[in-house]
Amino acid sequence: MQHRPRRNRKSAAIRSMVQETWVTTNDLILPLFLIEGKNKRSEVKSMPGISRLSSDLLLKEVESCMKLGLNTFCIFPSIDNKLKDKKASESFNKNGLYPSTIKLIKKNFPEAVIMTDVAMDPYSSDGHDGLVKDGKILNDETLDILAKMALVQAEAGADIIGPSDMMDGRVGAIRDALDENGFIDVSIMSYTAKYASAFYGPFRDALDSAPKFGDKKTYQMNPANVKEALIEAELDMSEGADFLMVKPALSYLDVIKQLKDNFPLPIAAYNVSGEYAMVKAAGAKGWIDEKRVRDEILLSIKRAGADIILTYFAKEFAQSKK
């Protein structure tokens, strides 16, 4: 035999030398959950190891992660039900919990990169990502609310705006609002291909943001479709997105590959709560080697073409590399 591929696998040093794909802490964004209060920590039972944190504890968590080499964080707010209404008014309250915490983080850690979430569902009494009228999600009327929300986040110091709502035209509306108000350097990481997935359950537990009626299938994408993702990506890029995201990651590795092959922008993928919870549950039972499975999952997402991975595994991955 002239070709023996096993020669390049015969030792750890050689395997490392010819390895094609690597995951580093620079590739990762850690999602964090924010709650009201002081010195308050509330475990997310469906996500072992993950907690909702008050702003003071969240600040300490950011500091701890940065010492491990993690520098980028996506913050999600859990809002008191009494502050929720049909128009998500709390989302553009400049003195609210969310913008106040962003300011606090940027004041103490100006070098940290803060990504925010733009969608109505954490603030909406209906639990949907858009304005609801007569049981229907209104697209164009929602855009003004999203733009106002994004502007408040930018004013607070957000580095990256993350519209996760899947309303048509929202990237353009947000880009216009940011540019018209002088925030030309604030980036947009669009949730470009966000699928109507069953993997989001634990996240909705964390934020108490499940829809109060119906589902999100009129705005989130059909899991059966990939050509539709290319249409969404083309639109988002033309409207001014700086990054394109696929969510979830594991069941949509082919979609990540399609976006990577067809668009020049950096591609992000969200390794979501349900994907995390399954690994944790199986690991707790001793059915899998949790750490090896974690690393294999992250590697698969990177190999599929993701430049950036949002994952709840980010901190423990960084700890394992120290």
Secondary structure, 3 states (H helix, E strand, C coil): CCCCHHHHHCCHHHHHHCCCCCCCHHHEEEEEEEECCCCCEEECCCCCCCEEEEHHHHHHHHHHHHHCCCCEEEEEECCCHHHCECCCHHHHCCCCHHHHHHHHHHHHCCCCEEEEEECCCCCECCCCCCEEECCEEEHHHHHHHHHHHHHHHHHHCCCEEEECCCCCCHHHHHHHHHHHCCCCCCEEEEEEEEECCHHHHHHHHHHCCCCCCCCCCCCCECCCCCHHHHHHHHHHHHHCCCEEEEECCHHHHHHHHHHHHHCCCCEEEEECHHHHHHHHHHHHCCCCCHHHHHHHHHHHHHHHCCCEEEECCHHHHHHHCC
